[in-house]
Amino acid sequence: MNFGQRGGFTLIELAIVITISVVISSAVFLNLFNYRASQNLKLTLTEVTAVIRDSQQRAISQELGKSWGVRLINPETGDDRYEVFSGPSYSLGVVEKSYGLSRGVQFGSPFSSSTIDLDFSAVKGTIAENRIITLIGAGGERSIGDIILNNLGLINTRIEKN
């Protein structure tokens, strides 16, 4: 019998393969987590923008004979949210629907303990002054998304990665 020639792997070879597998798996997991956070920000930015554009269209068409707007709320405690309202202003209007920010996204602007009202004018669908709404994503790479509204009624979005 020949005992010097054995098949298989040594313990050191197995340890090296396992170490390499763990390193690669960790890198993939971290990239997947950052990718998911980035996608959550994009999805939330798209949802908020769609609600703002819908409210603007309601104001242009004077749906139900009313003015329309959106209030963005960043409370000191609790979840950030935004509300669609009908009426000349938030304080004089009626909240038609309330939405919460989800997926680990929060407002950067409005700042904590503040609100921003987007009161769209009837027929034109414009706001009184230019506004930038900022959303901040969770995750290792803190992505930032902006909704840019100008006083001519144009609404644009952009995303920046840190």
Accessible surface in RSA format (square Angstrom, percent):
REM  Atomic radii and reference values for relative SASA: ProtOr
REM  Chains: A
REM  Algorithm: Lee & Richards
REM  Probe-radius: 1.40
REM  Slices: 20
REM RES _ NUM      All-atoms   Total-Side   Main-Chain    Non-polar    All polar
REM                ABS   REL    ABS   REL    ABS   REL    ABS   REL    ABS   REL
RES MET A   1   209.52 108.5 127.22  84.2  82.30 195.9 125.80 107.0  83.72 110.9
RES ASN A   2   110.86  76.4  84.80  81.9  26.06  62.8  35.70  85.9  75.15  72.6
RES PHE A   3   159.80  79.9 146.42  90.7  13.38  34.8 148.36  89.9  11.44  32.7
RES GLY A   4    74.17  91.5   0.00   N/A  74.17  91.5  39.60 108.7  34.57  77.4
RES GLN A   5   147.91  82.7 121.07  88.5  26.84  63.9  31.78  67.7 116.13  88.1
RES ARG A   6   214.30  90.0 178.67  91.1  35.63  84.8  65.50  89.5 148.81  90.2
RES GLY A   7    82.64 101.9   0.00   N/A  82.64 101.9  43.11 118.3  39.53  88.5
RES GLY A   8    72.04  88.8   0.00   N/A  72.04  88.8  33.78  92.7  38.26  85.7
RES PHE A   9   157.28  78.7 128.33  79.5  28.95  75.3 129.76  78.7  27.52  78.8
RES THR A  10    82.36  58.6  74.99  76.0   7.37  17.6  78.59 105.6   3.77   5.7
RES LEU A  11   148.66  82.8 140.05 100.2   8.61  21.6 141.32  99.2   7.34  19.8
RES ILE A  12   126.42  71.9 124.47  92.7   1.95   4.7 126.25  90.9   0.17   0.5
RES GLU A  13    82.66  47.5  80.04  60.6   2.61   6.2  32.75  63.3  49.91  40.7
RES LEU A  14    84.69  47.2  84.58  60.5   0.11   0.3  84.68  59.5   0.02   0.0
RES ALA A  15    51.51  47.4  44.89  69.3   6.62  15.1  50.46  71.1   1.05   2.8
RES ILE A  16    94.16  53.6  91.83  68.4   2.33   5.6  94.11  67.8   0.04   0.1
RES VAL A  17    89.51  58.9  88.45  80.1   1.05   2.5  89.51  77.8   0.00   0.0
RES ILE A  18   108.43  61.7 107.32  80.0   1.11   2.7 108.43  78.1   0.00   0.0
RES THR A  19    81.41  57.9  77.25  78.3   4.16   9.9  57.41  77.1  24.00  36.3
RES ILE A  20    94.85  54.0  93.22  69.4   1.63   3.9  94.85  68.3   0.00   0.0
RES SER A  21    55.90  47.2  50.58  67.5   5.32  12.3  33.18  70.7  22.72  31.8
RES VAL A  22    88.13  58.0  85.43  77.3   2.69   6.5  87.95  76.4   0.17   0.5
RES VAL A  23    94.97  62.5  90.98  82.4   3.99   9.6  93.75  81.5   1.21   3.3
RES ILE A  24   102.87  58.5 101.04  75.3   1.83   4.4 102.87  74.1   0.00   0.0
RES SER A  25    67.72  57.2  59.43  79.3   8.30  19.1  35.75  76.1  31.98  44.8
RES SER A  26    55.38  46.8  48.81  65.1   6.57  15.1  32.55  69.3  22.83  32.0
RES ALA A  27    51.47  47.3  44.49  68.7   6.98  15.9  50.41  71.0   1.06   2.8
RES VAL A  28    90.72  59.7  88.03  79.7   2.69   6.5  89.81  78.0   0.91   2.5
RES PHE A  29   132.28  66.2 129.85  80.4   2.43   6.3 132.09  80.1   0.19   0.5
RES LEU A  30   106.96  59.6 106.60  76.3   0.37   0.9 106.60  74.9   0.37   1.0
RES ASN A  31   101.08  69.7  96.15  92.9   4.93  11.9  24.46  58.9  76.62  74.1
RES LEU A  32   107.43  59.8 103.95  74.4   3.47   8.7 106.88  75.1   0.54   1.5
RES PHE A  33   102.70  51.4  98.00  60.7   4.70  12.2 102.07  61.9   0.63   1.8
RES ASN A  34    34.95  24.1  29.82  28.8   5.12  12.3   8.99  21.6  25.96  25.1
RES TYR A  35   133.77  62.5 128.44  73.1   5.32  13.8  97.73  73.4  36.04  44.4
RES ARG A  36   163.46  68.6 161.49  82.3   1.97   4.7  43.24  59.1 120.22  72.9
RES ALA A  37    11.39  10.5   5.72   8.8   5.66  12.9   9.82  13.8   1.56   4.1
RES SER A  38     6.71   5.7   5.44   7.3   1.27   2.9   3.95   8.4   2.76   3.9
RES GLN A  39    67.86  37.9  64.81  47.4   3.05   7.3  20.04  42.7  47.82  36.3
RES ASN A  40    30.83  21.3  30.61  29.6   0.22   0.5   0.82   2.0  30.01  29.0
RES LEU A  41     0.33   0.2   0.33   0.2   0.00   0.0   0.33   0.2   0.00   0.0
RES LYS A  42    88.64  43.2  87.50  53.7   1.14   2.7  43.71  39.3  44.93  47.9
RES LEU A  43    89.10  49.6  85.56  61.2   3.54   8.9  88.75  62.3   0.35   0.9
RES THR A  44     2.44   1.7   2.44   2.5   0.00   0.0   2.43   3.3   0.02   0.0
RES LEU A  45     7.12   4.0   7.12   5.1   0.00   0.0   7.12   5.0   0.00   0.0
RES THR A  46    87.50  62.2  82.23  83.4   5.27  12.6  61.27  82.3  26.23  39.6
RES GLU A  47    71.22  40.9  66.72  50.5   4.50  10.7  32.51  62.9  38.71  31.6
RES VAL A  48     0.02   0.0   0.02   0.0   0.00   0.0   0.02   0.0   0.00   0.0
RES THR A  49     5.17   3.7   5.17   5.2   0.00   0.0   5.17   6.9   0.00   0.0
RES ALA A  50    55.35  50.9  45.98  71.0   9.38  21.3  51.19  72.1   4.17  11.0
RES VAL A  51    19.86  13.1  17.72  16.0   2.14   5.2  19.70  17.1   0.16   0.4
RES ILE A  52     0.00   0.0   0.00   0.0   0.00   0.0   0.00   0.0   0.00   0.0
RES ARG A  53   105.65  44.4 105.51  53.8   0.15   0.3  40.34  55.1  65.31  39.6
RES ASP A  54    71.56  50.1  66.17  65.9   5.39  12.7  22.19  52.2  49.37  49.2
RES SER A  55     0.13   0.1   0.13   0.2   0.00   0.0   0.00   0.0   0.13   0.2
RES GLN A  56    14.88   8.3  14.88  10.9   0.00   0.0   0.00   0.0  14.88  11.3
RES GLN A  57   102.54  57.3 100.90  73.7   1.64   3.9  41.53  88.4  61.01  46.3
RES ARG A  58    65.63  27.6  64.59  32.9   1.04   2.5   5.34   7.3  60.29  36.5
RES ALA A  59     0.00   0.0   0.00   0.0   0.00   0.0   0.00   0.0   0.00   0.0
RES ILE A  60    62.56  35.6  53.34  39.7   9.22  22.2  53.34  38.4   9.22  25.0
RES SER A  61    79.40  67.1  47.91  63.9  31.49  72.5  50.21 106.9  29.19  40.9
RES GLN A  62    78.58  43.9  71.48  52.2   7.09  16.9  10.93  23.3  67.65  51.3
RES GLU A  63    68.06  39.1  60.70  45.9   7.37  17.5  27.65  53.5  40.42  33.0
RES LEU A  64   126.46  70.4  89.54  64.1  36.93  92.8 103.20  72.5  23.27  62.6
RES GLY A  65    72.37  89.2   0.00   N/A  72.37  89.2  33.47  91.8  38.90  87.1
RES LYS A  66    81.59  39.8  73.57  45.1   8.02  19.1  52.75  47.5  28.83  30.7
RES SER A  67    35.65  30.1  31.36  41.9   4.29   9.9   5.72  12.2  29.93  41.9
RES TRP A  68     3.93   1.6   2.59   1.3   1.35   3.2   2.67   1.4   1.26   2.1
RES GLY A  69     0.00   0.0   0.00   N/A   0.00   0.0   0.00   0.0   0.00   0.0
RES VAL A  70     0.00   0.0   0.00   0.0   0.00   0.0   0.00   0.0   0.00   0.0
RES ARG A  71    53.40  22.4  53.40  27.2   0.00   0.0   0.00   0.0  53.40  32.4
RES LEU A  72     0.00   0.0   0.00   0.0   0.00   0.0   0.00   0.0   0.00   0.0
RES ILE A  73    16.14   9.2  16.14  12.0   0.00   0.0  16.14  11.6   0.00   0.0
RES ASN A  74    12.86   8.9  12.71  12.3   0.15   0.4   0.04   0.1  12.81  12.4
RES PRO A  75    33.98  24.8  22.77  20.8  11.21  40.7  29.38  24.3   4.60  28.6
RES GLU A  76   138.10  79.3 110.83  83.8  27.28  64.9  32.53  62.9 105.58  86.2
RES THR A  77   115.46  82.1 101.60 103.0  13.86  33.0  74.07  99.5  41.38  62.6
RES GLY A  78    65.08  80.3   0.00   N/A  65.08  80.3  37.06 101.7  28.02  62.8
RES ASP A  79   116.76  81.8 104.35 103.9  12.41  29.3  25.10  59.1  91.66  91.4
RES ASP A  80    15.18  10.6  10.63  10.6   4.54  10.7   2.19   5.1  12.99  13.0
RES ARG A  81    87.46  36.7  87.46  44.6   0.00   0.0  24.32  33.2  63.14  38.3
RES TYR A  82     6.80   3.2   6.80   3.9   0.00   0.0   0.17   0.1   6.64   8.2
RES GLU A  83    16.24   9.3  16.24  12.3   0.00   0.0   0.00   0.0  16.24  13.3
RES VAL A  84     7.10   4.7   7.10   6.4   0.00   0.0   7.10   6.2   0.00   0.0
RES PHE A  85     0.86   0.4   0.86   0.5   0.00   0.0   0.86   0.5   0.00   0.0
RES SER A  86     1.82   1.5   0.25   0.3   1.57   3.6   0.00   0.0   1.82   2.5
RES GLY A  87    10.65  13.1   0.00   N/A  10.65  13.1   9.17  25.2   1.47   3.3
RES PRO A  88    93.64  68.2  73.44  66.9  20.20  73.4  76.22  62.9  17.42 108.3
RES SER A  89    29.38  24.8  29.38  39.2   0.00   0.0  27.54  58.7   1.84   2.6
RES TYR A  90    50.07  23.4  42.00  23.9   8.07  21.0  23.57  17.7  26.50  32.7
RES SER A  91   101.62  85.9  64.02  85.4  37.60  86.6  53.24 113.4  48.38  67.8
RES LEU A  92   135.60  75.5 106.07  75.9  29.53  74.2 110.75  77.8  24.85  66.9
RES GLY A  93    22.79  28.1   0.00   N/A  22.79  28.1   1.60   4.4  21.19  47.4
RES VAL A  94    92.21  60.7  89.01  80.6   3.20   7.7  92.21  80.1   0.00   0.0
RES VAL A  95    66.87  44.0  43.79  39.6  23.08  55.6  43.79  38.0  23.08  62.6
RES GLU A  96    75.19  43.2  42.59  32.2  32.60  77.6   9.11  17.6  66.08  54.0
RES LYS A  97   115.94  56.6 109.35  67.1   6.59  15.7  63.65  57.3  52.30  55.7
RES SER A  98    59.76  50.5  35.04  46.8  24.72  56.9  27.73  59.0  32.03  44.9
RES TYR A  99    65.43  30.5  58.87  33.5   6.56  17.1  43.04  32.3  22.39  27.6
RES GLY A 100    51.16  63.1   0.00   N/A  51.16  63.1  21.81  59.8  29.35  65.7
RES LEU A 101    19.09  10.6   1.30   0.9  17.80  44.7   2.23   1.6  16.87  45.4
RES SER A 102    51.02  43.1  42.33  56.5   8.69  20.0  44.16  94.0   6.86   9.6
RES ARG A 103    80.00  33.6  50.81  25.9  29.20  69.5  47.68  65.2  32.33  19.6
RES GLY A 104    51.85  63.9   0.00   N/A  51.85  63.9  34.20  93.9  17.65  39.5
RES VAL A 105     9.85   6.5   0.45   0.4   9.40  22.6   0.45   0.4   9.40  25.5
RES GLN A 106    84.75  47.4  84.75  61.9   0.00   0.0  17.23  36.7  67.52  51.2
RES PHE A 107     7.52   3.8   0.00   0.0   7.52  19.6   0.00   0.0   7.52  21.5
RES GLY A 108    16.51  20.4   0.00   N/A  16.51  20.4  10.03  27.5   6.48  14.5
RES SER A 109    19.36  16.4  19.36  25.8   0.00   0.0   9.23  19.6  10.13  14.2
RES PRO A 110     2.49   1.8   0.51   0.5   1.98   7.2   2.49   2.1   0.00   0.0
RES PHE A 111   147.21  73.6 145.44  90.1   1.77   4.6 147.18  89.2   0.03   0.1
RES SER A 112    71.90  60.8  52.90  70.6  19.00  43.8  41.67  88.7  30.24  42.4
RES SER A 113    70.45  59.5  36.43  48.6  34.02  78.4  40.01  85.2  30.44  42.6
RES SER A 114    41.18  34.8  32.40  43.2   8.77  20.2  38.58  82.2   2.60   3.6
RES THR A 115    59.69  42.5  37.70  38.2  21.99  52.4  19.25  25.9  40.44  61.1
RES ILE A 116    16.38   9.3  13.88  10.3   2.49   6.0  16.38  11.8   0.00   0.0
RES ASP A 117    43.59  30.5  29.67  29.5  13.92  32.9  11.18  26.3  32.41  32.3
RES LEU A 118     1.22   0.7   0.46   0.3   0.76   1.9   1.22   0.9   0.00   0.0
RES ASP A 119    59.97  42.0  49.25  49.0  10.71  25.3  23.45  55.2  36.52  36.4
RES PHE A 120     6.51   3.3   2.20   1.4   4.31  11.2   2.62   1.6   3.88  11.1
RES SER A 121    46.42  39.2  36.40  48.6  10.02  23.1  46.37  98.7   0.05   0.1
RES ALA A 122    38.37  35.3  23.93  36.9  14.44  32.8  23.93  33.7  14.44  38.2
RES VAL A 123    98.89  65.1  90.13  81.6   8.77  21.1  90.13  78.3   8.77  23.8
RES LYS A 124   154.24  75.2 134.60  82.6  19.64  46.8  83.64  75.3  70.60  75.2
RES GLY A 125     0.05   0.1   0.00   N/A   0.05   0.1   0.00   0.0   0.05   0.1
RES THR A 126    28.02  19.9  26.73  27.1   1.29   3.1  13.40  18.0  14.62  22.1
RES ILE A 127    13.24   7.5   7.13   5.3   6.12  14.7   9.30   6.7   3.94  10.7
RES ALA A 128   102.99  94.7  64.36  99.3  38.64  87.9  76.10 107.2  26.90  71.3
RES GLU A 129    97.36  55.9  94.76  71.7   2.60   6.2  33.29  64.4  64.08  52.3
RES ASN A 130    97.30  67.1  77.24  74.6  20.06  48.3  24.89  59.9  72.41  70.0
RES ARG A 131    73.71  30.9  69.71  35.5   3.99   9.5  10.30  14.1  63.40  38.4
RES ILE A 132    85.08  48.4  74.49  55.5  10.60  25.5  74.49  53.6  10.60  28.8
RES ILE A 133     0.00   0.0   0.00   0.0   0.00   0.0   0.00   0.0   0.00   0.0
RES THR A 134    24.68  17.6  24.68  25.0   0.00   0.0  13.93  18.7  10.74  16.2
RES LEU A 135     0.00   0.0   0.00   0.0   0.00   0.0   0.00   0.0   0.00   0.0
RES ILE A 136    37.38  21.3  36.89  27.5   0.48   1.2  36.89  26.6   0.48   1.3
RES GLY A 137     1.17   1.4   0.00   N/A   1.17   1.4   1.06   2.9   0.12   0.3
RES ALA A 138    37.86  34.8  35.23  54.4   2.62   6.0  35.67  50.2   2.18   5.8
RES GLY A 139    19.31  23.8   0.00   N/A  19.31  23.8   5.50  15.1  13.82  30.9
RES GLY A 140    65.22  80.4   0.00   N/A  65.22  80.4  38.45 105.5  26.77  60.0
RES GLU A 141    76.89  44.1  70.23  53.1   6.66  15.8  24.37  47.1  52.52  42.9
RES ARG A 142   103.18  43.3 101.91  52.0   1.27   3.0  40.52  55.4  62.67  38.0
RES SER A 143     3.45   2.9   3.45   4.6   0.00   0.0   1.99   4.2   1.46   2.0
RES ILE A 144    45.58  25.9  45.01  33.5   0.57   1.4  45.01  32.4   0.57   1.6
RES GLY A 145     0.00   0.0   0.00   N/A   0.00   0.0   0.00   0.0   0.00   0.0
RES ASP A 146     9.27   6.5   9.16   9.1   0.11   0.3   0.00   0.0   9.27   9.2
RES ILE A 147     0.00   0.0   0.00   0.0   0.00   0.0   0.00   0.0   0.00   0.0
RES ILE A 148    47.37  27.0  46.91  34.9   0.46   1.1  46.91  33.8   0.46   1.3
RES LEU A 149     2.11   1.2   1.94   1.4   0.17   0.4   1.94   1.4   0.17   0.5
RES ASN A 150    38.37  26.5  37.26  36.0   1.11   2.7  14.73  35.5  23.64  22.9
RES ASN A 151    72.60  50.1  63.03  60.9   9.57  23.0   4.68  11.3  67.92  65.6
RES LEU A 152   138.26  77.0 115.48  82.6  22.78  57.3 116.76  82.0  21.50  57.9
RES GLY A 153    17.35  21.4   0.00   N/A  17.35  21.4   7.57  20.8   9.77  21.9
RES LEU A 154   106.40  59.3 103.79  74.3   2.60   6.5 105.51  74.1   0.89   2.4
RES ILE A 155    14.78   8.4   2.83   2.1  11.95  28.8   2.83   2.0  11.95  32.4
RES ASN A 156    83.35  57.5  81.14  78.4   2.21   5.3  17.42  41.9  65.93  63.7
RES THR A 157    63.49  45.2  36.97  37.5  26.53  63.2   5.46   7.3  58.03  87.7
RES ARG A 158   110.38  46.3 101.65  51.8   8.73  20.8  45.24  61.8  65.14  39.5
RES ILE A 159    61.72  35.1  30.02  22.4  31.71  76.4  30.02  21.6  31.71  86.0
RES GLU A 160    83.14  47.7  78.18  59.1   4.96  11.8  32.10  62.1  51.04  41.7
RES LYS A 161   125.74  61.3  93.55  57.4  32.20  76.7  49.49  44.5  76.25  81.2
RES ASN A 162   118.02  81.4  66.86  64.6  51.16 123.2  57.02 137.2  60.99  59.0
END  Absolute sums over single chains surface
CHAIN  1 A    10136.3       8237.0       1899.4       6184.8       3951.6
END  Absolute sums over all chains
TOTAL         10136.3       8237.0       1899.4       6184.8       3951.6
